[in-house]
Amino acid sequence: MNIQKIMLLAVVISTAFASSNAASAAQPLVELRLGDNAVEGRIAERGQGWCALYDREGRMHTIDLDKVTRFKKVSSTFAPYSFQTLRTRLLKEFGSGSEVATTRHYVVCAPRGRAKTYCDVFEKTWRRFHMYFAIRGFKMNDPEFPMIAIVLKDRKSFLEYAKKENAKVDSSILGYYWSTHNRVIMFEDQKSQAAIFDQNSATEERKLASAVRDETLPGFIGRRSRLEDDAWAWAFSGQHSGHLLDDQQSIDGVATRAGINSDLRETMIHEATHQLGYNLGLHNRTGRNPKWVVEGLATVFETPGMEKYAMDRDVKKRMNPGWHYGFKKFIKEGRPEGFLETFIRDDKPFSTQMGNAYAQAWALSFWLIETRPREYAKFLQKMASPEVTRQLTPESRVKLFTESFGDNLILLDAEMLRYYARIR
């Protein structure tokens, strides 16, 4: 594409993007053609030489503008697919043996006879999550797109689906949420199916995972890590950052949950929390979201205590027992003094000491939620701003944190440790 075409395309896209951001303006439906392929949707965000486009299902397409050969405005109004249209598309995609159930916010495809039960669990998670933040002053609209969850019949089907999506998972993974495709993907087995459908049974404490796979699309940075002590760790890999169009732009990849004898219900809630965070403005789908923020929120909400005792005065009932134990173990084995600043500066602890990093993410997030709920909600709102997430540096991460919670990180770290020391 020559320079004149690039400049013209940039002007047209800027106009479409401005229209889509104007509160009083309808969002246009546009088509971008890249060679023989075309993508339709609305332009959600743009940067130097790229734009992010959401199609009508809610999938995000990151477009290199230099590769666009034609731009067309299809309609002055962009509208997501209806629930009925999504139902038809999913039944066509997954074929016989599947059914689709819907609620106000979810479209769930699952094996026949079970979709409604799964759908109800997801909707209940939405209500609890939304209520928690609403009473703390965080105003959230309904998500723009119906939220899609796929529950496959067995591990084989799950691995085949992941391979088709280029989501590189292994046999230890039970489910994942990929912010690009905006779907929760899981599978059921005999044990987890019994757990989810026996609504009267108590949720048992689980044995924990031994391995984690933290790998993204080809061309993205990935790794494989092993947690040394699987007696306490509920292992799952987190959000990743990888190459988008240049070294200054990144996009979160696959959030996964893995384990041995893990309860499907809590896996659902963990992955649903990721999906909610990205659809309700707590995380940004096109930016660099600090891993402790994304995984901390999910580990707090996945525990049954947050479902049953959200308003109970006994804080212990809301704690995640696995990660609480892990955090105490981290302290006992020599958590560095003033570790808080090191932890919030960047995501390196998740590479060098993954188990401790997840325990710290839970502990920090839970402490902030319990002791500074309104400040925490406002912090998430700031952190989700595209202008912030696209330009995060270690210094700006620390600055955002101190502006929200106080500038003496040594004092804050000591206060958090005293908080947990008082809990027996």
Order of alpha helices (4+ residues) and beta strands (2+ residues): alpha-beta-beta-beta-beta-beta-alpha-beta-beta-alpha-beta-alpha-beta-beta-alpha-beta-beta-beta-beta-beta-alpha-alpha-alpha-alpha-alpha-alpha-alpha-alpha-alpha-alpha-alpha
